[in-house]
């Protein structure tokens, strides 16, 4: 974990505890344990902080307190300790304890992100992102959830469903991921071995993309598709055009050498 993420996680923990202290009616015993847990968190002593929370849960506090503590246990395990699978168990408990939309949304977001980013459990992440996109009224981060839903479908190789979602994003010029949808549609067709369709989508993507590094990566994929179709001249020209800009110069040079050899062999 980077220092920046670590610091953010610690700040979240301290702010969470401050909110917990002022929003709940604690007995002196609970209050003391919460303060002690806060002290352990500021000292990065996460094991003892976790133990303090578990002691409170063993005393069977109200559901409101259980929700906050189980959520915080998930945060510590995930953000501070990288124990994402264990963290999931606590987030899932939160969902059984409350019907408060704010808690359910926050918890579903964390479950979705852990499954998508860390556990690569795309079936579970797609289920979570589908719930978030279907929430009424539409949530502020709807565009992000919709994009992650398409990526989750792609992750489990359900390309038809992914394509369906991406076409919705493409048809919405106001979507935050409208431009990116062209790239992902190209990737789907690439995976389906529909090289011409993939190239067509990537050309449209490049027309709209402003980041040079993304354009270079996409041109590399286009060259790969042309090479696969045995259009060696076009592939060679595209590889050559990004020589010196693509992060791995050796890879480009090897592709150029390989194509050159194949073209020479054709002329014999």
N, C-alpha and C positions, 0 to 999 in steps of 0.2 A: 504494500500500500504506500502511495506517495505521501510526503509530509503534508501536502495540501489537503488530500482526502482525509488523512488522519486528524488534522486540525479541525476540519469541518465536522467530522464524526464526533469529536470531543465536544465541540460547541453545541451540536445538536443534543448531545447527552445532557449537558449542563442546563441548557434552556428547557429541555424536556422535564428535568427534575424540578426546576424552579416553577414551571407551570403546574406540575403534579402537586407540589407543596401547597400552592395557593388555591387550587381548584378542588381539592378533595378534603373531606373532613377526617383527618387522621387522629388516631389515639396517640398519646405521647410516645408509645412504643414504636408505632409505625413511623411517626415523624422522625424519631431518632435514627431509625434504620435508613430512611430516605436520605437524610443528611449524611449519614456515613457512606451510603452508596455514592452520593455526589462527590464526596471527598476522595473515594477510591477512583472514581472516573477521572477527576482532575489530575490524579497521580498516575494515570494509565494502568492502574491495578484492576484490570477487568475481571479477573477471576473472583476477587473478593466482592466487587460490585455485583456480579451475577449472584453470588451466594447470598448477599443481603436481600436482593429482590426475591430469590427463591424462598427465603425465610418468611418474607411477608406473605407470599402466595400460600405457603403451608398453613398460615393462620386464617385462611379463608376470608379475605376481605370482600368488600362489595364488588359486584361485576364491573362497576365503573373503574375501580382501582385495578382490578385484574386486567382489564383491557389495556390500560396505560402501561402497566408493568410488563405484560407479555409483549406488547409492541416494542418497548424499550429493550427487552432481552433480545428480540430479533435484531434490532438495530446494532446492539453491541456485538453480537455474534457475527453479523454480516459485515458491518462497516469497520469494526475495530479488529476482529479476529479472523475474518475471512472464512468463517465456518458457515457457509451459506446453506448447506443442507440442514444443519441443525437449526439455523435461524428460521427456516421455513416452518418448522413445527410450531414455533411461537406465533408467527403471523397467522397460521391457520387456526390456532386457538382463538385469536382475536375475533375472527369471523364468526365463531360459534357463540361469542359472548355479547355481541352488540348488533343492533340494526341501524345504528347511527350512520347515515350516508358518508359523512366526512371520514370516519374511521374505516369504513368498508372500502372507500376509494383509495385512501392512503395505503391500506394493507394490500389491496389488490395490485396496486402499482409496484409495491416492493416484491410481492410474489412473482409478478410477471417479469420484472427486471432480473431477479435472481435466476429464474428458470431460463430466460433468454440469454443473458450475458455471461453467466457463470456455469450453470449446470447443462446448458445446451439441450434442455428438455423442451423442445419446440412444441410438442403436443400440449403440454401444460401452459406454456406461455401464450399459445394461440387461444386457448380457452379463456385465459385472464384478459388478454387484449380485446377479445370479442365482447366480453362483459363490459369492459370500459368504453368501447365504441358504441355499445347499445344503451348506455346509461342515458336517462332522460331527467332533466334537460341535458343537452350536449355539454360535455365537460370542456374546460378551457384547453386541455392538451389533446383534444380529439385527433388532430392531424398526426401527432406523434404516435398515438395508440394505433391509428389506422395503418400507418407506415410499418410499425412493429408487427402488426397482425400479418401484413403481407410478407414480411421477412420471416416470421414464424412459419407460415405455410411453405415458404421456400425452403426453410431449414428442414422440414419433414418431407420435402420433395412432393408436396401437393401443389404442383405448378398451376393447375387449372384454377384453384381457389385463389392462389397468390395473384394470378393474372387478373382475375375478376376484381379484386380489391385495388390493384394498381391502375386498372382502367378507370375506376371511380376517381382515384386521385388525379389521374391525368386529365380527366374531364372537368376537374375543379381548378380553375386558374388561381383561386385564392388559397389553395392548399399550400402549406409550408413545404410539402414534399412533391409538388407538381413537377418540377424540373427533374428531381431524382427518380421519379417514376419511369421516365424514359430509359434511364440507365438500367433499372431493375427489370423492366420488360425486355431489354436486350439480353440481360443475364438469363432470364427464363428461356428465351428462344435459343440462346447459346447452349444451355443445358439440354434442350430438346433436340439439339443438332440442326436447328433451323437457322443456318448461318446467315442467309440473306436477310431474314427478318431481324436477326440480332443486329446486323450491321446497320440496317435502316433505322432502328430505334436509337442506336448509338450516335448516328449522324445527327439525328434530331436533338439528342441530349447535348452534344458538343455545341450545337448552335445556341443553346440556352445557358450552358454552364459557364461560370466566370472564373472558377478556381483552376489555375494552370495545372496543379498536380492531379486533379481529377480528370482533366482533359488528356493528359499524358497517359494515365492509366487506361483510359477508355480507348485511346488510339492503339495502345499495345494490344488490347483485346481484339480490336478490329483487325489488326495485322494478323493475329493468331487465327481469326476466322477465315480471312483470305487465304492464309497459308494452308489451312485445312481443306479449303475448296480447290487447292492447287492453282490458285491465282497468284503465282509466285512473284511476278513483277510488281503488282500492287502491294503485296505483303512486304516485299523488300523495300519499296519506297517509303512505306509508313514506318517500318522499323528504323530505317536510316534517318527519317525526319525527327525521331525522338532520341537518337543517339546523343548522349551527353546530357539529356534532361531526365531520362528514366533513371530511377534510383540505382538500379543494378546494371551498370554499363556492360559487365561481362555477359549477362543474359542476352542483351541486345546484340552484342558482337557475335555470340555463338549462333543466334538465329540468322544473322546476316551471312555468316560463313556457311551455315547449313543450306540456306536457300541458294547462295551462289554456287555451291557444289552441285546441287540438284539441277539448277538451270544449265550449268555446263554439261552435265551428264545427258540432259535432254537433247542437246545440240549435236551429240556424237552420232 
